[in-house]
Amino acid sequence: MGKNRSSFSSQLGFILAAAASTVGLGNIWRFPYLAAKDGGGFFILIYLIVAMTFGFTLLLTEIAIGRRTRQGPLTAYGKIHKKWKWIGTIACLAPAIVLPYYYAIGGWVLKYLGTYVTFNGAAAAESNYFNSFISSYSALIWFFIFLISVTAIVITGVEKGIEKGSKILMPILVVMIVLIAGFSLTLSHTDAATNVTRTGLDGFKVYLIPDFASQTTKSVLLTIMDAVGQLFFSISVAMGVMVAYGSYAKSDFDIGAAAKKIGIFDAAIALLAGMMIIPAVFTFMGPEGMAAGGPSLMFITLPKVFAAMGSIVGTFVAIIFFAMTAIAAITSAVSMMEAIVSSLMDAFHMSRCRSSLIVTAYLVIMGVIVCLGYNTFYFEAGLPNGSSGQILDIMDFISNYVAMPIVALATCLMIGWATKPGIIIDEVTQNNFKFPRKKLYLVMLKYICPIILALMLLQSFGILDLFLK
C-alpha cells in the first residue's frame, strides 16, 4: 500500500491538517481552566516550556514513525520493532475510546450554536438548561449531526477531504478566535452587589502574570503534570493521530520544521483560547467564576457571561464562539477518526469507504451509549484517581490517564532504547534537512520524557499523591 498511499499535496497542507487536529475542545475548555487553577501565568510559562521540549519530542517521533513506515498506528510500531507492535493496538484503542464521547460533546456544541442562532440565548443561560438537554433524548439528534459531518470529511480522503477541509476551516477558526480574544479585553462590568468594576484587562493580568509567591515544590510538580496532561489533549500525541498523518507526509517534507510549527501553532491557539475566555469570565463573574472547568465552563458559565453582555452583543459573540468551537471540534475529531480508519486500511487492506463506514457503525453504537449515560444508562462509579463519574468520565479516564501515557512512555522506550534514536534522526535529516534541536531531542526522548510519563501514571492511580503529602 506504500506506493499507492494517499498523501498531502504540500508541506503547508500537512502542517495545516496536523495543526487542525491539535486544536480541539481541550484547548478551548481545558487550557483556560488549568491556567486559572494553576496560577495563571505560572501555568502558561510551564506549559510553553513543556510544549517546546516534551511536546516537540513526542510530536516529531510519531510523525517520523508514520512517514518511515507509511502505515497507520495499528501496524506502524510493529514495522519499527516487532516486539513493540502492541503499542499500535493501544494507540488505536485511545481514539476509539475518546471518539464516542467526543462526538457526544461535539453534538452539545452544535446544539448551543443552534440555540443562539435561533435567538434563544436567554434559555441557554438558565442554570438547568444544560443538564436538562444532556439528559434528554434530543441529545442523540445533535450527536448524529456531528458524526455525519466528520464522517463526510474522512470518507472523502486525505487531499480532497482532510487537507482541503483544513485549508478552509483553519483560517476561519483563527480569525474567529482572534476576534473574540480582542473583544474580551475591551469588556467592563460593575458588580451591583459590591459596586466593584472589573475589566477584561484585569482578567488578562490574572491570566498572564505568573504567581510565583504561592508556589511550592508540590504545586510546581502538579503544575508540570497538568501541563503534560494538557499536551495529550492539545497536540494529538499518543493516540495514533500523528503517526497516521506522518504516513501521508511526502519524503521531501521537512518534518522537523513542520513539528516545530505545529507545536507553536497549537500553543498560540491555546493561549488565545485562554485570552478570550478568562478575561470575559473574570469581568462578569469575578475570581470565583474562573473555578469552572470542562463542560460546566463552556455550557453553564459562558452562557451566563454572554447573557450579561446584553441580548444583541451576547448573542452575536456566542454565535461566533460556538461556531469556532464547532470547527475546532470537527477538525480534531476528523484526525482521531482518521487514525482508526487508516489503521484498518493498512492492517486489513480495506478501502477507505469501507473502513470509514465500519468505524462509523462502531461510533454510532458507542456514541448512543454515551449519550444515554445521562438518562437510561446513568450510574456513578469511583475512579482510581479519587474522582467519580459516569460512562463519559470512565472512558475519559481510561483513554487520557491510562492509555495515552502508556503509549507515550512505550514509544520513548522503544525509540530511545530498543531501536536507538538514529532511526528517527535519519528520517528527520533525509534530503539534507537540518536538525538543530537534536541534542535536546535525545535527552528528552531517553531520559526526561520517560520519567515525566511514569510520574503521570503514578498520579493517575493516586500513588504520586501519597509521596507528596
C-alpha positions, 0 to 999 in steps of 0.5 A, spaced: 500 500 500 506 504 500 506 506 493 499 507 492 498 511 499 494 517 499 498 523 501 498 531 502 499 535 496 504 540 500 508 541 506 503 547 508 497 542 507 500 537 512 502 542 517 495 545 516 491 538 517 496 536 523 495 543 526 487 542 525 487 536 529 491 539 535 486 544 536 480 541 539 475 542 545 481 541 550 484 547 548 478 551 548 475 548 555 481 545 558 487 550 557 483 556 560 481 552 566 488 549 568 491 556 567 486 559 572 487 553 577 494 553 576 496 560 577 495 563 571 501 565 568 505 560 572 501 555 568 502 558 561 510 559 562 510 551 564 506 549 559 510 553 553 516 550 556 513 543 556 510 544 549 517 546 546 521 540 549 516 534 551 511 536 546 516 537 540 519 530 542 513 526 542 510 530 536 516 529 531 517 521 533 510 519 531 510 523 525 517 520 523 514 513 525 508 514 520 512 517 514 518 511 515 513 506 515 507 509 511 502 505 515 497 507 520 498 506 528 495 499 528 501 496 524 506 502 524 510 500 531 510 493 529 514 495 522 519 499 527 520 493 532 516 487 532 516 486 539 513 493 540 507 492 535 502 492 541 503 499 542 499 500 535 493 496 538 493 501 544 494 507 540 488 505 536 484 503 542 485 511 545 481 514 539 476 509 539 475 510 546 475 518 546 471 518 539 464 516 542 464 521 547 467 526 543 462 526 538 457 526 544 460 533 546 461 535 539 453 534 538 452 539 545 456 544 541 452 544 535 446 544 539 448 551 543 450 554 536 443 552 534 440 555 540 443 562 539 442 562 532 435 561 533 435 567 538 434 563 544 440 565 548 436 567 554 434 559 555 441 557 554 443 561 560 438 558 565 442 554 570 438 547 568 438 548 561 444 544 560 443 538 564 436 538 562 438 537 554 444 532 556 439 528 559 434 528 554 433 524 548 434 530 543 441 529 545 442 523 540 439 528 534 445 533 535 450 527 536 448 524 529 449 531 526 456 531 528 458 524 526 455 525 519 459 531 518 466 528 520 464 522 517 463 526 510 470 529 511 474 522 512 470 518 507 472 523 502 480 522 503 486 525 505 487 531 499 480 532 497 477 531 504 482 532 510 487 537 507 482 541 503 477 541 509 483 544 513 485 549 508 478 552 509 476 551 516 483 553 519 483 560 517 476 561 519 477 558 526 483 563 527 480 569 525 474 567 529 478 566 535 482 572 534 476 576 534 473 574 540 480 574 544 480 582 542 473 583 544 474 580 551 479 585 553 475 591 551 469 588 556 467 592 563 462 590 568 460 593 575 458 588 580 451 591 583 452 587 589 459 590 591 459 596 586 466 593 584 468 594 576 472 589 573 475 589 566 477 584 561 484 587 562 484 585 569 482 578 567 488 578 562 493 580 568 490 574 572 491 570 566 498 572 564 502 574 570 505 568 573 504 567 581 510 565 583 509 567 591 504 561 592 508 556 589 511 550 592 515 544 590 508 540 590 504 545 586 510 546 581 510 538 580 502 538 579 503 544 575 508 540 570 503 534 570 497 538 568 501 541 563 503 534 560 496 532 561 494 538 557 499 536 551 495 529 550 489 533 549 492 539 545 497 536 540 494 529 538 500 525 541 499 518 543 493 516 540 495 514 533 493 521 530 500 523 528 503 517 526 497 516 521 498 523 518 506 522 518 504 516 513 501 521 508 507 526 509 511 526 502 519 524 503 521 531 501 517 534 507 521 537 512 518 534 518 522 537 523 520 544 521 513 542 520 513 539 528 516 545 530 510 549 527 505 545 529 507 545 536 507 553 536 501 553 532 497 549 537 500 553 543 498 560 540 491 557 539 491 555 546 493 561 549 488 565 545 483 560 547 485 562 554 485 570 552 478 570 550 475 566 555 478 568 562 478 575 561 470 575 559 469 570 565 473 574 570 469 581 568 462 578 569 463 573 574 469 575 578 475 570 581 470 565 583 467 564 576 474 562 573 473 555 578 469 552 572 472 547 568 470 542 562 463 542 560 460 546 566 465 552 563 463 552 556 455 550 557 453 553 564 458 559 565 459 562 558 452 562 557 451 566 563 457 571 561 454 572 554 447 573 557 450 579 561 453 582 555 446 584 553 441 580 548 444 583 541 452 583 543 451 576 547 448 573 542 452 575 536 459 573 540 456 566 542 454 565 535 461 566 533 464 562 539 460 556 538 461 556 531 469 556 532 468 551 537 464 547 532 470 547 527 475 546 532 471 540 534 470 537 527 477 538 525 480 534 531 475 529 531 476 528 523 484 526 525 482 521 531 477 518 526 482 518 521 487 514 525 482 508 526 480 508 519 487 508 516 489 503 521 484 498 518 486 500 511 493 498 512 492 492 517 486 489 513 487 492 506 480 495 506 478 501 502 477 507 505 469 507 504 469 501 507 473 502 513 470 509 514 463 506 514 465 500 519 468 505 524 462 509 523 457 503 525 462 502 531 461 510 533 454 510 532 453 504 537 458 507 542 456 514 541 448 512 543 451 509 549 454 515 551 449 519 550 444 515 554 449 515 560 445 521 562 438 518 562 437 510 561 444 508 562 446 513 568 450 510 574 456 513 578 462 509 579 469 511 583 475 512 579 482 510 581 484 517 581 479 519 587 474 522 582 467 519 580 463 519 574 459 516 569 460 512 562 463 519 559 468 520 565 470 512 565 472 512 558 475 519 559 479 516 564 481 510 561 483 513 554 487 520 557 490 517 564 491 510 562 492 509 555 495 515 552 501 515 557 502 508 556 503 509 549 507 515 550 512 512 555 512 505 550 514 509 544 520 513 548 522 506 550 522 503 544 525 509 540 530 511 545 532 504 547 530 498 543 531 501 536 536 507 538 534 514 536 538 514 529 532 511 526 528 517 527 534 522 526 535 519 519 528 520 517 528 527 520 535 529 516 533 525 509 534 530 503 539 534 507 534 537 512 537 540 518 536 538 525 538 543 530 534 541 536 537 534 536 541 534 542 535 536 546 531 531 542 535 525 545 535 527 552 528 528 552 526 522 548 531 517 553 531 520 559 526 526 561 520 524 557 520 517 560 520 519 567 515 525 566 510 519 563 511 514 569 510 520 574 503 521 570 501 514 571 503 514 578 498 520 579 493 517 575 492 511 580 493 516 586 500 513 588 504 520 586 499 523 591 501 519 597 509 521 596 507 528 596 503 529 602 
